Amino acid sequence: MADSSSRIPSGRLSLAAGEAAGPAAAQNIALGPLDGRYRPAVAPLVDYLSEAALNRDRVAVEVEWLIHLTRNSVLPGAGPLTAEQEEGLRKIVTEFDAASVGELAEIEAVTVHDVKAVEYYIGRRLEGLGIKDLTPMVHFGCTSEDINNLSYALGIKGAVEDVWLPAARALVDQIAEMARTNRDVPMLSRTHGQPATPTSLGKELAVMAHRLGRQLTRIGRTEYLGKINGATGDFAAHVASVPRADWQQVSESFVEGLGLTWNPLTTQIESHDWQAELYADVSRFNRILHNVCTDIWSYISIGYFAQIPVAGATGSSTMPHKVNPIRFENAEANLEISSSLLDTLGATLVTSRWQRDLTDSSSQRNIGVAFGHSLLAISNVAKGLDRLDVAEGVLAADLDSNWEVLAEAIQMVMRAEAIAGVPGMDNPYERLKDLTRGHRVDAARMKEFVSGLGLSADAEARLLALTPGTYNGIAGKLVDHLG
């Protein structure tokens, strides 16, 4: 038999060459889906967690360190800069663009070191600002990780606070609003997938919003740590070169001036524990949202929710009737990918051999990917929820088909009656079990059973008035806990 692979043209060279064909073509040939078909959904993260953003933040940290040292006259002979000179330095950051990215790449091709390339990039611009003599102060006392840890912290902080958290909070608000709207819509519960004590749709949605909201509170309290203390965290080069300076104070005030929390005890690297803590919380949010997706998907499958068709959309290539819950399925997959990456990052980043190894360097380049898949999932869930209608008729019919769920209420009333001294209330659980376990019981049979129990008049009236649709306690009121 002929090798079938020989009949399939590879097209490899033509695809690679197609990268110059424009943005649309580039999306179609992107190696990863976040930079391809899903780019619009995750684009806001690019300004915080891309390689270009990391380099811009590195430039920003180096520039601010130079300004900090000169403003505080830390080094003899290097006093404060003029306002114009400081403004000129900061323009190196604000004017950082595609050409800057290209220039940095050219420098790095020679240095074979990304942070050293940033140092040289800034140094090239000092003569134009009239401060060429300060070139030796760029990267003064720093190891590469002094710049990297602060740059990553700034990028992650910005991505979480400016992009991810607002999207996640908007989704939780959307679910909470659905809960309020449907607070009193009765719904059959399904513990273990079997008919169980009724609840309300709103209360079940409120549980989802409450669980997700707790994680967002934790994530919103994240402490973003940073350090700038030299090659092994001891300020050794700093003290050797400028022994009279209070280097701890210089370091602390600089890190806190960036909006970060100073970590005074590190090796060559900031230990990344705060990152692991953050990723654990985001991963937990992802997994709860995954649970939301599977529940909503299941409710759709039994008809509790009807999906609003999108005009012109196709649900199946061969079955015209289908409206598939693809938004929730897509979200499930992306949440799983995101959580796997976040778990790996958290496990990897907390370990560093002795004072430094480079496992964190490669790992951290995937932070944007991990958040990207989570953000994409959030977007899909929000869009999926927008296309749902509550099928109250289906919910009501399901309740009316399961009168046996009142068995719990009846046997509990019988217990209360027995305690109150009403005779004939023996073995309530067993009697209801005989009536209902494995049997369907309709309204007439249930009322007949209740009428023959010999209950007090008040208890009998309450049970005869009870239906599966009204037996849900204070489910609606519990929604008020959302605030």
Secondary structure, 3 states (H helix, E strand, C coil): CCCHHHHCCCCHHHHHHHHHHCHHHHHHCCCCHHHCCCHHHHHHHHHHHCHHHHHHHHHHHHHHHHHHHHHCCCCCCCCCCCHHHHHHHHHHHHCCCHHHHHHHHHHHHHHCCHHHHHHHHHHHHHHHHCCHHHHHHCCCCCCHHHHHHHHHHHHHHHHHHHHHHHHHHHHHHHHHHHHHHCCCCEEEEEECCEEEEEEEHHHHHHHHHHHHHHHHHHHHCCCCEECCCCCCCCCHHHHHHCCCCCHHHHHHHHHHHCCCEECCCCCCCCCCHHHHHHHHHHHHHHHHHHHHHHHHHHHHHCCCEEECCCCCCCCCCCCCCCCCCHHHHHHHHHHHHHHHHHHHHHHHHCCCCCCCCCHHHHHHCCHHHHHHHHHHHHHHHHHHHHCEEECHHHHHHHHHCCHHHHHHHHHHHHHHHHHCCCCCCCCHHHHHHHHHCCCCCCHHHHHHHHHCCCCCHHHHHHHHHCCCCCCCCCHHHHHHHHC
